[in-house]
Amino acid sequence: MDFMNTTPSSHWKENLRKGHIVSFKFPHERPGGDAPKRRTTLVIAVTKSNDIALALLAYGTTKVNFPAPRRDLIIRINGDRDIAMASLKEKTMFTARRWVVVPLDDPRFCVKDGTAIIGRLPCSYMSRIDLVRGRLLEDIRRQALLHQVAA
């Protein structure tokens, strides 16, 4: 696990950064039914609010060939080298169209061997993550304004 400069016994929450890939029980797109499934999830950002550490997470899927709306919110990991460097098993698409903000002590993080971190995207993806985060935050602000106007 030297890709993150940490060991499995270290405190993964303190080391969590943008670009890490975590195992997380992501909520279903539509409420109800089955329990959330364990998913490969991308950390878009880590921040603090009122002394609570929070992570902005994007949904991950290996179904990379279906047409995806909002391509500006997608990060695709396709190349064999990038897949291996990120500790993924196959091509993966992360979409910030489905996102959650959670505290780092959220029980939906799937901790194994002392960490929920399963990999990290190569540095070449960091600017794409920043772009996706910026577009997502624009969407959130726009929705908040629409909500205020409608209230």
Buried (B, 14 or more C-beta within 10 A) or exposed (E): BEBBEBEEEBEBBEBBEBBBBBBBBBBEEEEEEEEEEEBBBBBBBBEEEEEEBBBBBBBBBEEBEEEBEEEBBBBBBEEEEBBEBBBBEEBBBBBBBBBBBBEBEBEBBBEEEEBBBBBBBBEEBEEBBEEBBEBBBEBEEEEEEEEEEEE
